[in-house]
Amino acid sequence: MTLPNLITFGRLVLVPVILVLIGQGAWGAALALFLVAGASDALDGFLAKRFGLQSELGAILDPLADKALLVSVFVALTAAGALPAWLLAVVIGRDLAVLGAIGLARLGGRRLAIRPLRIGKLSTAAQIGLSTLVLAGRAGDWPLEGPVLVACWLVAGTSLLSLVAYAQVWREGAAAGGRP
């Protein structure tokens, strides 16, 4: 267990705490821990690369922790009425479609390696930005309905564009026998 993996595990442990805080309307504390979780993601990545501490466990654990944090926060914010349900459906639908494509490829005997794409990273950044904006707005009791709506559409657009990009990767992988 490397230090970056321990930091990533700590991020996973923060997820239920953040969810409870959102559920209780403790917006400031939820925002603070969300920012700590985000900083931990940057820190574990830096340490792993800088000191050669990359591991197979970290390659699995880090994206899992990121996805657990973002999806859970989106679910909690939607349940709290801070995000529209349609956006949650777009974000989760995109993730399920990508996972489904990987599963179908494996069932078909192909090993489809899905690498992070720029549009996928942009989509993740937009989700982080929206989550931060909503939490900050609620914590500060600021009327941010307009910026939140714009950010919702940005998240939806980047999510759908990333789905299209991953579908292209999947199609190319299928044409190449599973190796895009």
C-alpha positions, 0 to 999 in steps of 0.5 A, a space after each residue: 500500500 503506497 502513500 498515494 493509494 492511502 490518500 486515495 483510500 482516504 478520499 473514498 472514506 470522505 464520500 459518505 461523510 460528504 453525503 451525510 453533510 449534504 443530506 443535513 444541509 451542512 453546506 459549508 462543511 460539505 464544500 470543505 470536505 469536497 475541496 479536501 477530496 479534490 486536493 487529495 486527488 491532485 496530491 496522490 497523482 502528483 506523488 505517484 508520478 513524482 516519486 514513481 509510486 504508480 501501482 496496479 491498485 492505484 490505477 484501479 482505485 484512483 478513478 474508482 474514488 473519483 467516480 464514487 465521489 462525483 456520482 455520489 455528490 451528484 445524487 446527493 445534490 439532486 436529492 437535495 433539490 440542488 441539481 435537476 434530475 435530468 442532469 443526473 440521468 445524463 451523467 449516470 447514463 453516460 457512465 453506464 453506457 461506457 461501462 456497458 460498451 466495455 462489458 460487451 466488448 469483453 463478453 465478445 472476447 475483445 479487450 477494449 482498453 478505454 483510455 482517458 480522452 480530453 473530452 472525458 477529462 473536460 466533462 469531469 472538470 465541468 462536473 467538479 466545477 458544477 458541484 463546487 459552484 452548487 456547494 459554495 452557493 448553498 454554503 454562502 446562501 448566494 443566488 447562483 441559479 443562472 450560473 448553475 443552469 449554465 454549468 448544468 448545460 455545460 456538464 450535459 453537453 460535455 457528458 454527451 460529447 464524451 459519450 460520442 467520443 468513447 463510442 467512436 473509440 469503441 467502434 474503432 476498437 471493434 473494427 480493429 479486433 478490440 484494440 483501438 
